[in-house]
């Protein structure tokens, strides 16, 4: 009988912690709403508006 080396079990990486809290999403969304009023006539306002709406689905 030969000893076949068994693959060593790799420990699972620890689950990453959330970077933002639920309250943070609300604060960021409020800040983006304010900034949207500042850049409403500029082309990048569309990107900020999309971000604002995506954050609304998170919080």
C-alpha angles and dihedrals in degrees: 000000000000125000109237111200111244116222110257112247111245115222113243114250114254115262110262117246122240115265096208130039122222089256090055091058090055092050093047091048091052091050091050091049089055092047091049089063089053096051100031094125096045126091094241090062089086091061091050092047090053091049090049091054094045090052088052089063092053100049 
